[in-house]
Every structure is written in structure tokens, then in C-alpha cells.
Amino acid sequence: QVAEAVAEPLLGTRRVTLVASGGSSELGVSRLPTEILEVVTKLPAAVEALTGVSVTQ
């Protein structure tokens, strides 16, 4: 459900521009899955910090 909510805004996207900021051997579109996983992984802690509600329990 979390991954779906994170990905939903991209449904209407026609073009994605990726900007590499260094520090990784991955570049371009091959970096996208890693970026998505990082967002999904960090999201529960961010929600809890902002709301005080744990979404992992």
C-alpha cells in the first residue's frame, strides 16, 4: 500500500528527468528502482516523526 501511494502521482507522468548527484555507480534509469526503494524505506519513519503514528505496527 505504501509503494502504491508513493507511485500513484507518477501515473500521469509522461516524462521523467533523472539528475545524478554522484556517490553511486548507478546512473540514469537503472537508478530509479533504487531511489523508489529508498523513499519507501524512509517513509514510515517520516510519517511517525510528523504525526506520532507508527505505520509499521
N, CA, C and O atoms as CSV, one atom per row, in Angstrom:
chain,resi,resn,atom,element,x,y,z
A,1,GLN,N,N,0.818,-1.194,0.000
A,1,GLN,CA,C,0.000,0.000,0.000
A,1,GLN,C,C,0.860,1.255,0.000
A,1,GLN,O,O,0.535,2.236,-0.669
A,2,VAL,N,N,1.951,1.224,0.748
A,2,VAL,CA,C,2.831,2.390,0.792
A,2,VAL,C,C,3.462,2.623,-0.576
A,2,VAL,O,O,3.487,3.753,-1.065
A,3,ALA,N,N,3.970,1.567,-1.191
A,3,ALA,CA,C,4.580,1.702,-2.514
A,3,ALA,C,C,3.569,2.209,-3.528
A,3,ALA,O,O,3.907,3.020,-4.391
A,4,GLU,N,N,2.336,1.743,-3.433
A,4,GLU,CA,C,1.283,2.199,-4.339
A,4,GLU,C,C,1.026,3.693,-4.156
A,4,GLU,O,O,0.889,4.425,-5.136
A,5,ALA,N,N,0.961,4.139,-2.923
A,5,ALA,CA,C,0.716,5.557,-2.647
A,5,ALA,C,C,1.874,6.431,-3.119
A,5,ALA,O,O,1.660,7.547,-3.592
A,6,VAL,N,N,3.097,5.927,-2.990
A,6,VAL,CA,C,4.260,6.682,-3.449
A,6,VAL,C,C,4.283,6.761,-4.976
A,6,VAL,O,O,4.643,7.794,-5.541
A,7,ALA,N,N,3.901,5.678,-5.638
A,7,ALA,CA,C,3.952,5.623,-7.096
A,7,ALA,C,C,2.764,6.299,-7.771
A,7,ALA,O,O,2.871,6.705,-8.929
A,8,GLU,N,N,1.646,6.427,-7.083
A,8,GLU,CA,C,0.419,6.944,-7.693
A,8,GLU,C,C,0.589,8.291,-8.400
A,8,GLU,O,O,0.064,8.448,-9.503
A,9,PRO,N,N,1.290,9.265,-7.827
A,9,PRO,CA,C,1.443,10.539,-8.536
A,9,PRO,C,C,2.170,10.420,-9.877
A,9,PRO,O,O,2.060,11.310,-10.720
A,10,LEU,N,N,2.901,9.340,-10.078
A,10,LEU,CA,C,3.632,9.156,-11.333
A,10,LEU,C,C,2.774,8.582,-12.458
A,10,LEU,O,O,3.226,8.512,-13.601
A,11,LEU,N,N,1.541,8.169,-12.151
A,11,LEU,CA,C,0.691,7.535,-13.162
A,11,LEU,C,C,0.472,8.416,-14.385
A,11,LEU,O,O,0.448,7.915,-15.509
A,12,GLY,N,N,0.314,9.702,-14.185
A,12,GLY,CA,C,0.069,10.607,-15.304
A,12,GLY,C,C,1.329,11.218,-15.886
A,12,GLY,O,O,1.253,12.079,-16.762
A,13,THR,N,N,2.478,10.788,-15.415
A,13,THR,CA,C,3.744,11.358,-15.863
A,13,THR,C,C,4.079,10.886,-17.265
A,13,THR,O,O,4.016,9.694,-17.566
A,14,ARG,N,N,4.435,11.834,-18.118
A,14,ARG,CA,C,4.810,11.492,-19.483
A,14,ARG,C,C,6.323,11.472,-19.667
A,14,ARG,O,O,6.840,10.851,-20.596
A,15,ARG,N,N,7.029,12.164,-18.765
A,15,ARG,CA,C,8.486,12.238,-18.907
A,15,ARG,C,C,9.122,12.386,-17.525
A,15,ARG,O,O,8.635,13.138,-16.681
A,16,VAL,N,N,10.205,11.664,-17.313
A,16,VAL,CA,C,10.948,11.749,-16.061
A,16,VAL,C,C,12.387,12.137,-16.403
A,16,VAL,O,O,13.017,11.521,-17.262
A,17,THR,N,N,12.897,13.158,-15.725
A,17,THR,CA,C,14.281,13.573,-15.904
A,17,THR,C,C,15.048,13.205,-14.645
A,17,THR,O,O,14.703,13.648,-13.549
A,18,LEU,N,N,16.082,12.399,-14.802
A,18,LEU,CA,C,16.897,11.972,-13.672
A,18,LEU,C,C,18.187,12.774,-13.654
A,18,LEU,O,O,18.854,12.919,-14.678
A,19,VAL,N,N,18.533,13.291,-12.489
A,19,VAL,CA,C,19.760,14.057,-12.325
A,19,VAL,C,C,20.653,13.304,-11.350
A,19,VAL,O,O,20.258,13.062,-10.209
A,20,ALA,N,N,21.845,12.933,-11.783
A,20,ALA,CA,C,22.782,12.218,-10.922
A,20,ALA,C,C,23.539,13.217,-10.065
A,20,ALA,O,O,24.057,14.218,-10.561
A,21,SER,N,N,23.596,12.930,-8.766
A,21,SER,CA,C,24.323,13.824,-7.871
A,21,SER,C,C,25.619,13.186,-7.379
A,21,SER,O,O,26.237,13.681,-6.437
A,22,GLY,N,N,26.022,12.118,-7.997
A,22,GLY,CA,C,27.272,11.462,-7.629
A,22,GLY,C,C,27.099,10.511,-6.460
A,22,GLY,O,O,26.015,10.402,-5.886
A,23,GLY,N,N,28.165,9.831,-6.117
A,23,GLY,CA,C,28.152,8.933,-4.977
A,23,GLY,C,C,27.628,7.547,-5.283
A,23,GLY,O,O,27.587,6.696,-4.394
A,24,SER,N,N,27.230,7.301,-6.502
A,24,SER,CA,C,26.708,5.983,-6.850
A,24,SER,C,C,27.239,5.577,-8.213
A,24,SER,O,O,27.442,6.417,-9.090
A,25,SER,N,N,27.461,4.281,-8.382
A,25,SER,CA,C,27.908,3.792,-9.681
A,25,SER,C,C,26.741,3.661,-10.650
A,25,SER,O,O,26.945,3.553,-11.859
A,26,GLU,N,N,25.521,3.670,-10.125
A,26,GLU,CA,C,24.338,3.580,-10.976
A,26,GLU,C,C,24.013,4.953,-11.551
A,26,GLU,O,O,24.102,5.964,-10.853
A,27,LEU,N,N,23.640,4.984,-12.810
A,27,LEU,CA,C,23.251,6.231,-13.458
A,27,LEU,C,C,21.986,6.023,-14.268
A,27,LEU,O,O,21.669,4.902,-14.666
A,28,GLY,N,N,21.276,7.093,-14.507
A,28,GLY,CA,C,20.118,7.065,-15.373
A,28,GLY,C,C,18.989,6.214,-14.847
A,28,GLY,O,O,18.758,6.123,-13.641
A,29,VAL,N,N,18.289,5.590,-15.781
A,29,VAL,CA,C,17.081,4.848,-15.440
A,29,VAL,C,C,17.373,3.651,-14.532
A,29,VAL,O,O,16.485,3.220,-13.796
A,30,SER,N,N,18.574,3.111,-14.562
A,30,SER,CA,C,18.902,1.977,-13.686
A,30,SER,C,C,18.913,2.390,-12.221
A,30,SER,O,O,18.853,1.528,-11.344
A,31,ARG,N,N,18.988,3.675,-11.934
A,31,ARG,CA,C,18.986,4.187,-10.559
A,31,ARG,C,C,17.566,4.334,-10.017
A,31,ARG,O,O,17.384,4.368,-8.800
A,32,LEU,N,N,16.562,4.422,-10.877
A,32,LEU,CA,C,15.182,4.678,-10.461
A,32,LEU,C,C,14.641,3.661,-9.458
A,32,LEU,O,O,14.080,4.083,-8.447
A,33,PRO,N,N,14.771,2.359,-9.668
A,33,PRO,CA,C,14.261,1.408,-8.664
A,33,PRO,C,C,14.905,1.595,-7.290
A,33,PRO,O,O,14.235,1.463,-6.265
A,34,THR,N,N,16.195,1.899,-7.269
A,34,THR,CA,C,16.883,2.133,-6.001
A,34,THR,C,C,16.319,3.362,-5.305
A,34,THR,O,O,16.100,3.346,-4.093
A,35,GLU,N,N,16.084,4.426,-6.064
A,35,GLU,CA,C,15.519,5.657,-5.498
A,35,GLU,C,C,14.131,5.398,-4.915
A,35,GLU,O,O,13.815,5.889,-3.831
A,36,ILE,N,N,13.306,4.636,-5.620
A,36,ILE,CA,C,11.954,4.328,-5.143
A,36,ILE,C,C,12.021,3.534,-3.845
A,36,ILE,O,O,11.284,3.824,-2.902
A,37,LEU,N,N,12.899,2.535,-3.789
A,37,LEU,CA,C,13.049,1.743,-2.561
A,37,LEU,C,C,13.518,2.602,-1.393
A,37,LEU,O,O,13.079,2.397,-0.261
A,38,GLU,N,N,14.397,3.552,-1.653
A,38,GLU,CA,C,14.867,4.436,-0.585
A,38,GLU,C,C,13.726,5.284,-0.038
A,38,GLU,O,O,13.620,5.473,1.173
A,39,VAL,N,N,12.870,5.797,-0.921
A,39,VAL,CA,C,11.721,6.603,-0.483
A,39,VAL,C,C,10.774,5.752,0.355
A,39,VAL,O,O,10.351,6.173,1.432
A,40,VAL,N,N,10.441,4.559,-0.131
A,40,VAL,CA,C,9.511,3.681,0.586
A,40,VAL,C,C,10.090,3.267,1.936
A,40,VAL,O,O,9.355,3.160,2.917
A,41,THR,N,N,11.391,3.036,1.995
A,41,THR,CA,C,12.040,2.640,3.244
A,41,THR,C,C,12.024,3.763,4.274
A,41,THR,O,O,11.832,3.507,5.463
A,42,LYS,N,N,12.221,4.993,3.838
A,42,LYS,CA,C,12.276,6.141,4.748
A,42,LYS,C,C,10.898,6.667,5.134
A,42,LYS,O,O,10.771,7.375,6.133
A,43,LEU,N,N,9.878,6.340,4.372
A,43,LEU,CA,C,8.547,6.900,4.582
A,43,LEU,C,C,7.946,6.599,5.951
A,43,LEU,O,O,7.427,7.523,6.577
A,44,PRO,N,N,7.984,5.356,6.461
A,44,PRO,CA,C,7.382,5.101,7.777
A,44,PRO,C,C,7.969,5.967,8.895
A,44,PRO,O,O,7.228,6.475,9.735
A,45,ALA,N,N,9.281,6.136,8.910
A,45,ALA,CA,C,9.908,6.968,9.943
A,45,ALA,C,C,9.492,8.424,9.788
A,45,ALA,O,O,9.282,9.118,10.783
A,46,ALA,N,N,9.373,8.892,8.555
A,46,ALA,CA,C,8.963,10.275,8.319
A,46,ALA,C,C,7.525,10.501,8.768
A,46,ALA,O,O,7.220,11.523,9.383
A,47,VAL,N,N,6.640,9.554,8.463
A,47,VAL,CA,C,5.240,9.666,8.885
A,47,VAL,C,C,5.156,9.691,10.406
A,47,VAL,O,O,4.422,10.498,10.976
A,48,GLU,N,N,5.906,8.812,11.062
A,48,GLU,CA,C,5.879,8.773,12.524
A,48,GLU,C,C,6.434,10.066,13.124
A,48,GLU,O,O,5.895,10.576,14.106
A,49,ALA,N,N,7.498,10.591,12.544
A,49,ALA,CA,C,8.078,11.834,13.054
A,49,ALA,C,C,7.110,13.008,12.910
A,49,ALA,O,O,7.055,13.887,13.770
A,50,LEU,N,N,6.352,13.014,11.821
A,50,LEU,CA,C,5.425,14.120,11.569
A,50,LEU,C,C,4.108,13.995,12.325
A,50,LEU,O,O,3.519,14.997,12.730
A,51,THR,N,N,3.646,12.751,12.513
A,51,THR,CA,C,2.302,12.559,13.069
A,51,THR,C,C,2.282,11.883,14.428
A,51,THR,O,O,1.289,11.971,15.150
A,52,GLY,N,N,3.372,11.208,14.786
A,52,GLY,CA,C,3.389,10.440,16.022
A,52,GLY,C,C,2.727,9.081,15.879
A,52,GLY,O,O,2.620,8.337,16.854
A,53,VAL,N,N,2.284,8.751,14.677
A,53,VAL,CA,C,1.610,7.484,14.402
A,53,VAL,C,C,2.592,6.528,13.734
A,53,VAL,O,O,3.229,6.875,12.740
A,54,SER,N,N,2.708,5.323,14.286
A,54,SER,CA,C,3.567,4.307,13.696
A,54,SER,C,C,2.776,3.530,12.653
A,54,SER,O,O,1.755,2.920,12.970
A,55,VAL,N,N,3.249,3.552,11.408
A,55,VAL,CA,C,2.567,2.816,10.345
A,55,VAL,C,C,3.121,1.408,10.183
A,55,VAL,O,O,2.632,0.642,9.353
A,56,THR,N,N,4.135,1.063,10.965
A,56,THR,CA,C,4.733,-0.268,10.846
A,56,THR,C,C,4.107,-1.284,11.781
A,56,THR,O,O,4.408,-2.474,11.681
A,57,GLN,N,N,3.246,-0.850,12.685
A,57,GLN,CA,C,2.623,-1.780,13.626
A,57,GLN,C,C,1.219,-2.112,13.203
A,57,GLN,O,O,0.538,-2.883,13.878
